[in-house]
Amino acid sequence: MPAQRLLDAGCGGGEVARTIAAKVAPVGEVIALDFSAAALAVAVRRHDGSAVHYVEGDVAALDFPDSSFDGVRCERVLQHVTDPDQAIAELVRVTRPGGRVCLIDTDWESMAVDGLPEELVATLKRHLYNQVLCHPSMGRTLRRRLVRAGATEIEATPVTCCFADPGATTSVLPMFDARMSAATGMIPDGIRDEWFAAVDTAAARNEFLATLTIWVATGRRSYTPSHAAEESL
């Protein structure tokens, strides 16, 4: 990994990009890209002097030449993208032949909750699937999408997150955090008070449980005959 040029597509506040930059130091670099100017502004304010360059851009229309990066990473972005296959094609395109593509995304349809009224949870799920998320099943489809994008050496690994404390869910399940849920739009206004009253009751009784599966899929950009010929020169 040292000396590599890597892309973090959908970098948010840049925490992971800065961690990766430490691994490619001293001569490698990380391009941290995000569609949100506000997120990039936060990332820039938190910058620690590492070899990270922050760029505003669209993951489905990357402004980089072919084979620009030794590896690319995209975490929990594709679930929000109108055309995820186009985005994955772009991520593969900007990866050098033999370079690795790492996609991480949520299977929201795997979410299970215990300790709250079943109809309340069902109402929240209908809202998520119909109003908030473009692709609630994205995580489990990553392997198939990489196959169709022509990647090789594909591996797909499910990671199940389990929480018995609503306060520990913040980064994965923001609908259980009263401070974050309003900003994400994950809770319908009509059930907000009832939802958090039920969460608090379940927590007080030590009956709260929530699980969610996130998938990590990796693959390599394949070599074409033209790529092999170029490398042999």
N, C-alpha and C positions, 0 to 999 in steps of 0.2 A: 503493500500500500504506500510506502514512502515515495514521494515525488510524483504521485498520480494527480491528475486533474479530474475532479469529481463534480457532479451536479446534484444538488438537493432541490428537487422540484416540489414546491409547496412548503417552503421552509418555515413559515410562521414566524415566531420570534427568534429563530436562528440558533436555538440551543444545540440541536443535533449537528448542524453545519459546523459550529465552532468545535464541537467534540471531534468530528471527523477531521477538521483542519489540523488538529494536534497530531493526528496519526499520519498525515501526509507531509508534515513538516520535515525538514526546513524548506524544501524547494517545491513541494506540491501546492495545490490550491483547491478551494471549494467555491463553486458558484452557487449562491443561495438565491433561488428564484421564488417569487410569490406573485400572485395576481393582485393581492391587496396592498395598496400603497400604505395603508395604516399599519398592517402587519410588518411591512418592511421598515417603516419608521421606528417601530418598537425594536426590531432586530438591530438597526443601526445604533440606537441609543444604548443597547446592551453589548455592543461590540467590544471585544477584549483585546484587539490588536492582532488577532490570528489572521492567517491567510484566507479570509473569506471575503468575497465580493458580492454585494447584494444587488439584485437585478429584478426589476418589475417585468413580468411577462406572463404569457398564457401557455399552460402546459400542452394545450392542443395545437399550438402554433408557435413552436420554439424558434427564436431568432438566432439560431446557431447553425453553422455548417454541419454537414454529415461528419460523423466520426470525431466529434469535438472532445469527447470525454472518455476516460478510461472506465468509468462506471457512473451509473445514475441511480438515484434513490427517490421514491415518491411515496409518502406516507399519509394515508387517510385524506386523500385529495380526490381520487377517481370517483368516489361515491357521490361527489357534488358536480361532476363534469357532465355536460350534456352528451358528449360523444366520447366515452372512455376509450373505445378502440382506436380512435384517431389520436388521442393523447398517448396511448401506449405505443402506437406506431411512431410517434414523434420521439418518445424516449428511446426507443430502439434505434431510430435513425441517427440520433446525435451520439450514440455510443459507438466506440470503435469496434471493429470485428474482433470477437473474442472477449470483449469487455462485458461486465456484469450489469444486469438490470435488476434492481430490488424494488418490489412493489409490496406495500403494506396497507391493508384496508380492512374495514369492519364488515362483518356479516350481522347487520342489525336484526335480521329475522331470527338469529340465534338467541337474542336477549330473553332471559327468563328472570322472573321476579317472584319472590315469595315473601309473605308477611303483609302484603297490601291487598285490598279487595280486587278480585279478578276482573270485574267489569271496569274498574278504574284503570287498571293496567291495559286492558284491551282498548279503551278509549285513547289512551296515550299512544299505543302502537299504531292505531289507525291514523292518528294525526301525523306521526312520524313518517309512515309509509306513503301517505297520500299527499301531504302538504310540505314536508320539510326536506326529505331526502330524494335525490334523483334515482339512486340505485341502492336500495337498502340491502340487497344481497351481494354487493360488490365483492366482499372478501373472498367468498367461496368460488367466485367466477374468475379470479385472477389467473389461475393455472390455464384454463381454457383460452383466455384472451392472449396469454403469452404464446401458447401453441399456435394460435391463428396469426400472431404477429411474426412467426418464423423463428422464435427464440429456440435455443437448444439447451441441453443439460438443465431442464426445468425441475425445480423442487418446490413443493408447496407444503407449508407447515402450519397447522392450527395452533393458536395460543389462546387458551381459555382463561379469562380474567374472572375472579370470583371475589365478591366483597360482602362482608358481614357488617360493615359500618358505612352508612351513607356518606360520611365525611371523607372516606378514602376513595370515593369514586370519581373525584373531580375531573381528572384528565381523560377519563374513558367514558363515563356516563354522566354528563353534565346535567341531565334532567333531575338528578338527585341533589343538586347543589343549588340552593335558592339564589345565591349571588350570581351564578353563571347562567342559569336556565333562561332568564328573561332575554339575555343577549343572544342566545342561540335560537330562540323561538321554538324550542322543543316541547313546550307545555302549552296546550290550548288555554287561553285566558279563562274560559268557563270552568275549568277544573283545577286551576292553580292552587287556590286555598285548600281545597279538599285533598289535593295530591300531597302537599307538604305536611298537612295535618296527619295524613295516613303514614307518611314516611317517618315523621317524628314518633308516632305511636308505635310503629314497628321497631324502631330503634330503641325506644324506652323499654320495650318488652324483650329486647334481644332476639327478636324474631325476623329481622331484616336480612334478606339475602338477594343478591343480584349477580347474574353471570352474563358474560358476553364473549363471543369468539372473534378474535382478530386473526387474519391470515397473513402469513409472510410467504411471498412467492418470488423466487429468483430464477434467472435464466441468463444465457449469454447470447449476444448478437452473433448470428452465424457468419461463417466465412463463405463468401461466394468465390467462384473461380477467379474473378477479376481481383478480389482482395488477395488471394493466395499469390497470384502473379505479381502484384505490386510489392508484396513483402519479400518475394524472392529476388527482386532486383537489387 
